[in-house]
């Protein structure tokens, strides 16, 4: 008799068992996967706002950034389009143009912008930080991840970058609000709209 009931008892016990526990990926594993996806973004654009101060002066600017595999195009403008400048760069160098038709060329985007406008913005680093990534080939860095495996804070090249808010864009999470500091310089970036061309139809998010 006991032998006859034993299979039924096993089935009942199995049915009483709780649902299978699905292991939650660690932040480090999620971060590793995120880096691969984010590093593959080479064709994107964003529109947002910049707040920059250096202890003596402060700027409130509108930002439009267009990144292509071969280079970038950045538009900066004050309120109502005042003080508009355009910064373009590729493998050949960087060109800066202002609203009065002046044109300057150099190899270093950050230095060129600072020299002719007084605005200190870490252009090369920001191209990576704005995607939620550290810059490549940077040995001396310190990063902190949040519970979702995203960058919460990054320190490299003398800059401290805090990732204050993220937004969903075509299946990815990209920074919306960054606070960047070095010595007396503070750069605050707020992204109002992302567009990822070539990804899910390039619809982006706003």
Beta strands, then each sheet from edge to edge (+ up, - down):
strand 1: 44-53
strand 2: 58-68
strand 3: 71-77
strand 4: 85-90
strand 5: 93-98
strand 6: 103-106
strand 7: 141-145
strand 8: 151-156
strand 9: 159-169
strand 10: 172-182
strand 11: 185-196
sheet 1: 6+ 5- 4+ 3- 2+ 1- 11+ 10- 9+ 8- 7+
end
